[in-house]
């Protein structure tokens, strides 16, 4: 007992246990406990103390094991995360024999937390990229079946390295580029389909819905399908629309050409034509240039066809009137150009042909149109010669006026308008001197025209060369007669002088002045505002102006509506009458000698 107590006392010396043991021994001494009881109690105390120590050692051992396991687990997790994230220089292990376990644990926890945060961030990056990739693949897919990408992401969680992330990013960029190109092409196709549908008057929504419903969705969250089948479907739709446009353009051009012909035939008012002004562009624009909305719609086509049908019915009732109108136009052109119109389309014949039904009025109208075209071409080719003819006729009129003016004994009087007549006479004398050169020039130009066209130049049905030659001959005869008349006047003067010398008398001045006062339409001192007197058919030799034939001599009647007279030399009958007139004048004096 003393040994056990000493052992306990040594074990607890200097502490509270030693003081308690001493206090327990004092108590036992006072009580008088036996040594056996004391030893028993001390043994119990020693056993209990051992059990307490054992428990403490076991607890400490378990704590050490747990620390070892925790450090090992965390280091293992760190290693796994580093492998997953592709990090190799983030954490360096320390020597376990030197560094306590708690320090090792304290060192690995921040590294582990950092790696976990990086993993979460990397998983989010992968998820975003994968979702974008799957979305683009969904848009590019032939069928819009977007599957769940959770399994693919779970499968990729073991590799969250930067290399893998860069691979996904490169894949995403490739898909985005492909999507951008396809989207641009789809938008081009959609715009073209929209334009074609607008031109053809076809519903755009139903047209693109046949290709894919997503093409007509306008929502921001909606994505268009841009797969190969969609592109092929849009291309096929565009080809069909272009073929339909080409077919309608061909049909509309034929219809509009018929409509324009009908407008021209029946002389439709501008109000009726104006409602088809937009459609008229089809006739002049190329196929790609026709872009007006609805210009090729079925409604416009039906409207144009209905107008053609209406005008066709109207044409039948108005065609006879149109034929007569175009014939009058032809006659007016021919009359202005002094050419003969074609008698095959004369009003009497056309009326008979239309009434009998032997000829289609459209063919007859086309024939007249052809004749109008030829008449206009003929008139244009004759313009230079016709202008010279008009100048020649005007000069002849001035010559006739001058001759009448010269016969007026009062032409130099101071009456009203005398100075105007004097100026006109002076100009007329200058113009008359140019007539021979005008005629020669006109003959030469007419010959040139005839040689170039291998046909005669006709003026109101007669050959112009013949008229000019006859005029030139008649002018020469006129000059010869004037010369003979002057010689005769001289002879008469000589005879009168001899008679006066023999008989001593004079002829009556009154009678001589009455002979000289005879004129053919001249108005002394009258107005000169464009007055043109026609050259008389025959003039007395006393006036010195026998008739000169000009084209105006043959155009006094309307030759297009009945007078089919032709120019011939039978009209030039000035010789005998002139001589008989001359004889009557020379024999007017009772005692004048004959000419022998």
Secondary structure, 3 states (H helix, E strand, C coil): CHHHHHHHHHHCCCCHHHHHHHHHHHHHHHHCCCHHHHHHHHHHHHHHHHHHHHHHHHHHHHHHHHHHHHHHHHHHHHHHHHHHHCCCCCCCCCCCCCCCHHHHHHHHHHHHHHHHHHHHHHHHHHHHHHHHHHHHHHHHCCCCCCCCCHHHHHHCCCCCCHHHHHHHHHHHHHHHHHHHHHHHHHHHHHHHHHHHHHHHCCCHHHHHHHHCHHHHCCCCCCCCCCCHHHHHHHHHHHHHHHHHHHHHHHHHHHHHHHHHHHHHHHCCCHHHHHCCHHHHHHHHCCHHHCCCCCCCCHHHHHHHHHHHHHHHHHHHHHHHHHHHHHHHHHHHHHHHHCCCCCHHHCHHHHHHHHHHCCCCHHHHHHHHHHHHHHHHHHHHHHHHHHHHHHHHHHHHHHHHHHHHHHCCCCCCCCCCCHHHHHHHHHHHHHHHHCHHHHHHHHHHHHHHHHHHHCCCCEECCEEHHHHHHHHHHHHHHHHHHHHHHHHHHHHHHHHHHHHHHHHCCCCCHHHHHHHHCCCCCCCCCCCCCCCCCCCCCCCCHHHCCCCCCCHHHHCCCCHHHCCCCCCCHHHCCCHHHHHHHHHHHHCCCCCCCCCC
